[in-house]
Amino acid sequence: MWRKKETKVRPFVSAVIAAAGSSRRMGEDINKLLLTLDSIPVLARTLLCFERNENIDEIVIVCRESDILGYAELCKRFSVSKISQIVRGGDTRTESVLCGVKACSRKSEFIAVHDAARPLISQQVISDVIFDAIEYGAAAPLVPCKDSIKKIENGFIVGDVNRNSIAAVQTPQIFKSDIIKKALQNAKDKNLALTDDCAAVEKLGVSVYVSKGDYRNIKITTPEDILLAEALLKEIE
């Protein structure tokens, strides 16, 4: 059973599933979210993780306009009942997530932003990050880097980077609703090139609490990742 913390009344939590990417690194004309892991599409597995978590109240999918109808059918086929809206994304990740955040219920006090291509997220990580965000206002799962990290200049190694000072960030990244809305709008208005939502929040001077991540919570990006995900799925199940 995953961790719970004592709270008088659990706040309303929305999950925004970022599914508007182009899957360029997967190969030509391949939608990685529709590839299957043990006969279940990647996107369906991701959605079901949040559907089954008792701390998630609604799910919003943000995707390309051409995928809206197909994803709606997928939700029906796999009985994902917490879906409140499926909305069109923007030209960048920041714009897309902002579209999803704006589509969340007015009751939403916390918003979890999760990559649709992370279908192996555990119930424990979801719940732990939620309760850490409730306590600290913003939280994200991280895992320590296993490899040695080098600094490179002009194609040559010029030094080491202290491995203990860095970590790999994952999703879901969870924030107070007002914080993430303001952060993403600020990033959009200033045309900031950001790779994740923590970076947008950090631009406001807000600190993000480090939650314990899971090495199995991989992001499917290349064909090799599908093979790894299938192996991890057998281990998990």
C-alpha positions in Angstrom: 0.0 0.0 0.0 1.4 3.4 -0.9 2.1 6.1 1.6 -0.6 8.3 2.9 -0.4 11.4 5.1 -2.9 12.7 7.6 -4.8 15.5 6.1 -8.1 16.9 7.4 -9.7 17.2 3.9 -7.8 16.1 0.8 -7.7 18.9 -1.8 -9.1 18.4 -5.3 -6.3 17.2 -7.6 -6.3 17.3 -11.4 -3.9 15.5 -13.6 -2.9 17.0 -17.0 -1.6 14.3 -19.3 0.8 15.9 -21.9 0.2 14.0 -25.1 0.8 16.6 -27.8 4.3 15.6 -28.8 5.2 14.6 -32.4 7.1 11.3 -31.6 9.9 12.4 -34.0 12.5 10.2 -32.4 10.3 7.1 -32.6 10.3 7.1 -36.4 8.4 8.4 -39.3 4.6 8.5 -39.0 4.6 6.5 -35.7 2.5 7.7 -32.8 4.4 6.2 -29.9 1.4 6.7 -27.6 -0.5 4.1 -29.6 2.2 1.5 -29.6 1.3 -1.4 -27.3 2.8 -2.9 -24.2 1.4 -6.3 -23.7 -1.5 -5.5 -26.0 -2.4 -2.2 -24.2 -1.5 1.1 -25.8 1.0 3.3 -24.0 -1.4 6.1 -23.6 -4.1 3.8 -22.1 -1.6 2.4 -19.6 -0.6 6.0 -18.5 -4.3 7.0 -18.2 -5.2 4.0 -16.2 -2.4 4.7 -13.6 -4.1 8.0 -12.8 -7.6 6.5 -13.1 -6.8 4.0 -10.4 -5.2 6.5 -8.0 -7.7 7.5 -5.3 -6.0 10.9 -4.9 -6.7 12.0 -8.5 -10.1 13.6 -9.1 -10.0 14.4 -12.8 -7.9 13.9 -15.8 -7.4 16.3 -18.7 -5.6 15.2 -21.9 -3.8 17.8 -24.0 -3.0 16.5 -27.5 -2.9 17.4 -31.2 -6.2 18.3 -32.7 -6.0 15.4 -35.1 -5.8 12.9 -32.1 -8.7 14.2 -30.0 -11.4 11.8 -31.4 -9.1 8.8 -31.4 -8.0 9.4 -27.8 -11.7 9.9 -26.8 -12.5 6.5 -28.2 -9.5 5.0 -26.5 -10.7 6.4 -23.1 -14.1 4.7 -23.7 -12.5 1.4 -24.7 -10.5 1.3 -21.5 -13.1 2.7 -19.2 -11.2 5.8 -18.2 -14.0 7.6 -16.4 -12.1 10.5 -14.8 -11.5 12.2 -18.1 -13.1 15.7 -17.9 -11.7 17.2 -21.1 -9.5 16.4 -24.1 -8.1 19.7 -25.4 -5.9 20.8 -28.3 -2.3 21.7 -27.4 -0.1 24.5 -28.6 3.1 24.9 -30.6 5.4 24.2 -27.6 5.3 22.0 -24.5 4.7 25.1 -22.3 1.8 26.2 -24.4 0.3 22.8 -24.5 0.5 22.2 -20.8 -0.9 25.7 -20.2 -3.9 24.7 -22.4 -4.4 21.6 -20.2 -4.0 23.5 -16.9 -6.6 26.1 -18.1 -9.0 23.3 -18.8 -8.9 21.9 -15.3 -11.9 22.2 -13.0 -12.3 25.4 -11.0 -12.3 23.2 -7.9 -8.7 22.1 -8.6 -6.3 23.1 -5.9 -3.3 21.1 -7.1 -2.4 20.1 -10.7 -0.2 17.1 -11.6 1.5 17.3 -15.0 2.6 14.0 -16.4 4.2 12.9 -19.6 1.8 10.6 -21.6 4.9 8.6 -22.6 5.6 7.4 -19.0 3.2 4.5 -18.7 5.0 2.7 -15.9 4.4 5.3 -13.2 3.7 3.6 -9.9 0.8 4.4 -7.6 3.2 5.1 -4.8 5.1 7.7 -6.7 1.9 9.5 -7.7 0.6 9.5 -4.2 3.9 10.5 -2.6 4.4 13.4 -5.0 0.8 14.6 -4.4 1.3 14.7 -0.6 4.7 16.3 -0.9 3.1 19.0 -3.1 0.3 19.5 -0.6 2.9 20.0 2.1 5.4 22.2 0.2 3.4 23.7 -2.6 5.4 22.1 -5.4 7.1 18.7 -5.8 8.6 16.5 -8.5 10.1 13.0 -8.5 13.8 12.7 -9.1 16.3 9.8 -9.3 20.1 10.0 -8.8 22.2 9.8 -11.9 24.0 6.5 -12.2 26.5 7.5 -14.9 29.6 9.6 -14.5 28.8 13.1 -15.9 31.3 15.1 -17.9 31.5 18.7 -18.9 32.1 19.1 -22.6 33.5 22.1 -24.6 34.2 22.2 -28.3 33.8 18.4 -28.6 36.3 17.6 -25.7 35.9 16.6 -22.1 37.0 19.5 -19.9 36.0 18.3 -16.5 33.8 16.3 -14.2 30.4 17.2 -12.7 29.7 16.1 -9.2 27.2 13.3 -9.5 25.9 13.9 -6.0 24.8 17.4 -7.0 22.5 16.4 -9.9 19.6 14.1 -10.5 17.2 13.2 -13.3 13.7 14.7 -13.0 10.6 12.7 -13.9 6.9 13.3 -13.8 4.3 13.8 -12.4 5.3 17.2 -11.4 2.7 18.6 -9.0 2.0 22.2 -8.1 -0.6 24.4 -6.4 -3.0 25.4 -9.2 -2.3 29.2 -9.0 1.5 28.6 -9.0 1.6 26.5 -12.2 -0.9 28.7 -14.0 1.1 31.8 -13.3 4.4 30.1 -14.1 3.3 28.7 -17.5 1.7 32.0 -18.5 4.9 33.8 -17.5 7.0 31.4 -19.6 4.7 31.8 -22.6 4.6 35.6 -22.4 8.4 35.7 -22.2 8.9 33.0 -24.8 11.1 31.0 -22.5 12.6 27.8 -23.9 11.9 25.3 -21.1 12.1 21.5 -21.0 9.8 20.9 -18.0 7.3 22.5 -15.7 9.6 22.7 -12.7 11.7 25.2 -14.8 8.7 27.4 -15.3 7.9 27.4 -11.6 11.5 28.1 -10.7 11.5 31.2 -12.8 9.0 32.6 -10.4 11.4 32.0 -7.5 9.3 29.0 -6.2 11.3 26.1 -4.8 10.2 22.6 -5.9 10.5 19.8 -3.3 12.4 16.7 -4.3 10.3 13.5 -4.1 11.7 10.0 -4.5 11.4 8.9 -8.1 11.5 5.4 -9.6 14.0 4.2 -12.2 11.2 2.2 -13.8 9.3 5.4 -14.5 10.9 5.7 -17.9 9.8 8.0 -20.7 9.3 6.2 -24.0 11.1 8.1 -26.7 12.9 5.7 -29.0 12.2 2.2 -30.3 14.7 0.8 -27.7 12.5 2.2 -24.9 9.6 0.0 -26.0 11.8 -3.1 -25.5 12.9 -1.8 -22.1 9.4 -0.9 -21.0 8.2 -4.4 -22.0 10.9 -6.0 -19.8 10.1 -3.7 -16.9 6.4 -4.4 -17.2 7.1 -8.1 -16.8 9.1 -7.4 -13.7 6.4 -5.1 -12.2 3.5 -7.5 -13.0 
